[in-house]
Amino acid sequence: MGKRKGGATAGSPETQQRKAAERDARRQARRRRRMVQAGAIVLAVLVAAGGLVWALRARAEREYDLSVVGSGVPVVVQVHDITCPVCNEL
């Protein structure tokens, strides 16, 4: 069992195998931790996007709900196109 450069001992083959297995286990644990973190980030983004879509859809439904126009009293609603000259005259 000679010494390696820098003063560290190489150790027995069993020790080397054990250390290699420990390194692999640490790498796998880091990889799993990163995957869990990435999954949590993706989940958070999807939840936020879903909430935004839900809020925008609810807002659009309120904006285009014509049943509230006039509050139950019959009214006339003029719909026009801003590029139509006749509509602009009305």
Secondary structure, DSSP 8 states (H G I E B T S, - for coil): --B-TTS-B---HHHHHHHHHHHHHHHHHHHHHHHHHHHHHHHHHHHHHHHHHHHHHHHHHHHT-GGGGGGGS--------TT-HHHHH-
